[in-house]
């Protein structure tokens, strides 16, 4: 009976590195696959993902930064609310002798 081997989970950085090598084209997909011990089809898929999503990096412009700034502002507001709540509860617990 065959024993099943666990599937390898590659990090995003690894996928990007292998995919970029394939996009650059100095080595063949088969050579890259052999070098990194992955299937050639997987290398081709990562290469296609990079090619398809590369324009998004330039289209987004400042939109990503704006989203991050809004998230940071929202988180700071929430921290402020929680700090006020905590101070109130500390004050009330002292008044009640808890």
C-alpha positions as CSV (number, residue, x, y, z in Angstrom):
1,X,0.0,0.0,0.0
2,X,1.3,3.5,-0.9
3,X,1.7,6.1,1.8
4,X,0.4,9.5,1.0
5,X,2.9,12.3,1.0
6,X,1.8,15.7,2.4
7,X,1.4,18.5,-0.1
8,X,4.0,21.1,0.0
9,X,2.8,24.6,0.8
10,X,5.1,27.3,-0.7
11,X,5.3,30.8,0.6
12,X,4.3,33.7,-1.5
13,X,7.9,34.9,-1.6
14,X,9.0,31.5,-3.0
15,X,6.2,31.6,-5.6
16,X,7.1,35.1,-6.7
17,X,10.8,34.2,-6.9
18,X,10.2,31.1,-9.1
19,X,7.5,32.9,-11.2
20,X,9.8,35.8,-11.8
21,X,12.6,33.6,-13.0
22,X,10.2,32.0,-15.4
23,X,9.0,35.5,-16.6
24,X,12.5,36.7,-17.2
25,X,13.1,33.6,-19.4
26,X,16.9,33.0,-18.9
27,X,16.2,29.4,-18.0
28,X,13.4,27.1,-19.4
29,X,10.4,26.3,-17.2
30,X,11.7,22.7,-17.0
31,X,15.1,23.9,-15.7
32,X,13.5,26.1,-13.1
33,X,11.1,23.4,-12.0
34,X,14.0,20.9,-11.6
35,X,16.1,23.5,-9.7
36,X,13.4,24.3,-7.2
37,X,11.8,20.7,-7.0
38,X,8.4,21.8,-8.2
39,X,6.3,20.6,-11.1
40,X,6.7,22.5,-14.4
41,X,3.0,23.1,-14.6
42,X,3.1,24.8,-11.2
43,X,5.9,27.1,-12.5
44,X,3.9,28.0,-15.5
45,X,0.8,28.8,-13.4
46,X,2.9,31.1,-11.1
47,X,4.4,32.7,-14.2
48,X,0.8,33.3,-15.6
49,X,-0.3,34.8,-12.3
50,X,2.5,37.3,-12.3
51,X,1.9,38.3,-15.9
52,X,-1.8,38.7,-15.3
53,X,-1.5,40.7,-12.1
54,X,1.5,42.9,-12.9
55,X,-0.6,45.7,-14.4
56,X,-2.6,46.0,-11.1
57,X,0.5,47.3,-9.4
58,X,0.6,50.3,-11.7
59,X,-3.2,50.9,-12.0
60,X,-3.8,51.1,-8.2
61,X,-1.7,54.2,-7.8
62,X,-2.4,55.8,-4.5
63,X,-5.6,53.9,-3.8
64,X,-3.8,51.2,-1.7
65,X,-2.2,53.9,0.4
66,X,-5.5,55.6,1.0
67,X,-7.1,52.3,2.1
68,X,-4.3,51.7,4.6
69,X,-4.5,55.3,5.9
70,X,-8.3,54.8,6.5
71,X,-7.7,51.5,8.2
72,X,-5.1,53.0,10.5
73,X,-7.4,56.0,11.3
74,X,-10.2,53.6,12.2
75,X,-8.0,51.5,14.4
76,X,-6.7,54.6,16.2
77,X,-10.3,55.6,16.8
78,X,-11.2,52.2,18.2
79,X,-8.1,52.3,20.5
80,X,-9.3,55.6,21.8
81,X,-12.8,54.3,22.5
82,X,-11.4,51.2,24.3
83,X,-9.1,53.4,26.4
84,X,-12.0,55.6,27.5
85,X,-14.1,52.5,28.3
86,X,-11.2,50.9,30.3
87,X,-10.6,54.1,32.3
88,X,-14.3,54.4,33.1
89,X,-14.5,50.7,34.3
90,X,-11.3,51.2,36.4
91,X,-12.9,54.3,38.1
92,X,-16.2,52.5,38.7
93,X,-14.5,49.4,40.1
94,X,-12.6,51.5,42.6
95,X,-15.8,53.3,43.7
96,X,-17.5,49.9,44.2
97,X,-14.5,48.5,46.1
98,X,-13.8,45.7,43.6
